[in-house]
């Protein structure tokens, strides 16, 4: 099977550059629910790392035309539960969808590396070691997001959780002292705040809540699309043009 796939990709590379300009590509929706910089900066102007990634998929693919579509997390969950999603979901991880064994869906290799950081105020720093280190504290999170270990303690009543629409709002709540700590993606934290503000106002726990790879979820019935995507993701990992784009958002 591996030899067959290798021949397929070699043939694709030979044919694609000379494909007819009139060739019609199959449109694939790339769903995303992380409405936060630098992943999605502005939907109307199509700016952000996710948009850049999709543009690079289109640059390399001669079979598909990928289109980024923002959909709230709750809607994504309903679509998956009803098997209504035949397209793909960008920037997610198997453990967020109860698929650590990677049996329910097809998963590409990593697209980005990221982490969830525990952010507090310099005036009242919180150091995170385990979810239990947040016991009796009020923790801010994004509505619908799953935080391993913390969700469970919230259900038990050991941690109070306050949800907001996005991570920018969490930083505002922190500054107003409405929460003790917030779980914020490292990519957003680094992009959104200047070094001077981070140093003067916020405290970053030495240990993050979680480290993970952002990947692409593909429905089980889309094996051909998955194989094509996996090839593109692997190619971009070593593509200098794409890597420069990633660095520009840091």
LOSENU-674878 format. One record per residue (C-alpha): x, y negated, z negated. Coordinates in steps of 0.001 Angstrom, whole numbers, plus 524288, in hexadecimal, padded with zeros to 5 digits. Layout:
! LOSENU-674878
XYZ ...
END
This chain:
! LOSENU-674878
800008000080000 80B037F6907FCA2 811807F8FA809D3 804A07F666810BE 802AA7E9908096B 810BF7E57C80C25 80E927E7B381AB4 801D87E020819F4 8085C7D42181418 8139C7D4DE81DAC 809F17D547828E1 802727C9ED822D2 80EB17C19E82235 811B97C4868306A 804177C1AE83551 7FFE27B63F82CC6 809147ABA48321C 8040F7ADB583FEE 7F5C07AF5683C64 7EC517A76F84489 7E905799F083F73 7DAD279D89841CF 7DB767A94D838CC 7D0917A87A82EC6 7D4D97AAF7820DF 7CBF87B11F816CE 7C86B7A73480C4F 7CB2A7AB457FE42 7C6C97A33D7F29C 7D1197A1A77E81D 7C97779F857DB92 7CFCA7985A7D02C 7CA3B793E47C32F 7D5E278CA57BD56 7D19A77E8F7BF2B 7DDF9778EF7B933 7EA95772D17BE17 7F3A6776997C3EA 7EBD0782847C875 7E08777A447CDA1 7E2DD76B9D7CCF6 7D7EF766937D5A4 7CE0D76EBE7DD1D 7CA18763D57E67C 7D801760DC7EAC7 7DBDB76F4B7E9F6 7E7AE76CBF7E184 7EDFB775E87D7D8 7F6237822D7D766 7EACB78B1A7DAFB 7E8067833C7E749 7F67B783967EAC5 7F688792477E8F7 7EACD7941F7F1E3 7F10178B747FC35 7FD07794057FBD1 7F4CB7A0557FD1B 7EEF679A708096C 7FC6B796CD80E5D 800B07A4FA80DC3 7F4417AC4F81119 7EFAF7AEB981EF7 7E4107B72381AE3 7DD037AEEE810BB 7D9637A0C880E1D 7D94E79EB17FF59 7D0B77943B7F926 7D196790217EADC 7C48578F297E3D3 7C2BD78AD17D5BD 7B8FA793107CE0D 7B6EA792967BF37 7BBB479E5C7B782 7ADFF7A2717B356 7A97C7A2DE7C173 7B5507AB217C510 7B1CF7B4DC7BA67 7A3DD7B5F07BF75 7A8AE7B7FF7CD61 7B1CC7C2DB7C8F4 7A77D7C96E7C079 79DF17C98F7CBE9 7A8757CD987D5BC 7A5487C1517DD6E 7B35C7BD117DF86 7B9897C1DD7EC13 7C3E87B7547EC63 7CF457B5297E2DD 7D20D7AE7B7D5DB 7DEAA7A6D47D410 7E6ED7A4587C7F9 7E1D37AEF97BF03 7E7037BA767B739 7E19A7C8547B548 7E04E7C6FD7A684 7D7237BB5A7A822 7CD837C4217AF40 7CEBE7D04F7A6BE 7D6C27D71A7B12C 7E4127D9137AABF 7E5077E6767B13C 7E23C7DFE37BE6D 7D7997E99F7C1E1 7CBC27E0C27C3E2 7D1F97D79C7CDCC 7DDBC7D68B7D6C5 7E86F7CD687D1DA 7F3787C70E7D973 800B77C4E17D35C 8034A7B7D57CCB2 8002F7AAF57D348 804737A2407C7E9 80A1A7A4007BA6B 8032E79CC27AF82 8007879D087A0F2 7F64A7988479738 7FC5C78F7978D2F 7F7B278C0577F87 7F7D877D2777F07 7F5AA774FF772CF 7F93F7676C76DFA 806DA7639476996 8007475E5C75D2A 7FA5D76BAA75A35 802507760D76173 7FD2F783E1762F2 8069678F1F76545 800AC79AFB76BE1 805CB7A8C176990 7F9967B13876A10 7EB257AE2976C09 7E9B77AF4575D3C 7F2D27A38E75BA4 7E74E79B4976030 7DE4F7A05575574 7D5C5795B974F5D 7D98578C1E75A19 7D13E785C77648E 7D69A78973771DB 7D2E97834D77ED3 7D16678B0478B4F 7CB5378A01798BC 7BD5778EBB799B6 7BCBB79C9579F2C 7CB5279F4679DC4 7CFCF7AB7A796B1 7DB0B7AA2378CF1 7E00D7B75B788AD 7DF1F7B98277A00 7D95F7AC157779F 7CC167AF3E77D78 7CB157BAF377477 7CE357B3047683C 7C4757A8AB76C6F 7BA0C7B34B76D2F 7BDD87B7AF75F72 7BCAD7A9C175A64 7CB187A88F75696 7CDC779DE0760AC 7C4F6792B8764DD 7C4FD7905777375 7C0B77840977A8F 7BF47784D87894B 7C0C177A217936A 7BF637796C7A20F 7CE087787D7A4AE 7DB787779A79E60 7DC77768E27A017 7D0D47678B796EB 7D7D37704878D18 7E326766CF78C4F 7D98875BBA789B8 7D3227639177EDB 7E06F76629778D1 7E3E9757C1778A5 7D6DA754DE77212 7D9CA75F937680E 7CD5A7670476B0E 7D4FC773B976C2B 7E15C778CB765BB 7E72D77F10771D2 7E40E781637801F 7E74578C577898F 7EC7F785CB795CA 7F2FB78B3C7A203 8016F788047A2BC 80077783B77B0EB 7F611779A97AD68 7FD547751B7A12F 809F0772B57A89F 8036976C347B43A 7F9867639D7AD43 801B775DEB7A23C 80E0A755C77A2DC 819CB75A2D79AFE 8187B74E4779228 80A407515278ECA 80D4975F9478C4A 8184275BDA78325 810F27513377BD4 80334756CB77AC5 8025E7657077CC1 808CE77159776DB 80AEE77DA277EC9 80BBA78A457770B 818AE7913D778D2 8110679D6677C79 8065279C9D786D8 7F9587A34C7852B 7FB927AB2D7918A 8045B7AC7979D6D 7FEC97B1C67AA07 7FF317B26A7B8C6 7F4967ABC17C096 7F0A07B56B7CB24 7E5D27B7827D526 7DA107C01E7D26F 7D4D57C7427DE67 7C86F7CF997DE6D 7CAB77DE387DFF3 7C3A27DE8A7ECF5 7CD537D5057F324 7D9397DDE27F470 7DD8A7D886801B3 7DC947CA7E7FCE8 7E3ED7CE587F093 7EF377D4537F82C 7F0417C80E80074 7EFE67BF4B7F46C 7FA2A7C7437ED65 8031B7C5A67F90F 800D87B6DC7F931 803047B5757EA83 80FB17BD387EB45 814307B5027F6C9 8114F7A8237EFD8 819017AC857E3F5 8253A7AB477EC6E 820967A0057F500 828AF793AB7F2EB 81E0E78A6E7F7DF 8144778FCB7EE0A 81E0578FF77E2E4 820FA781967E52D 8128077E997E454 81187785BE7D74A 81CF377DFD7D1D7 8169F7712D7D607 80B4B773CC7CCBB 813E3775F97C0C2 
END
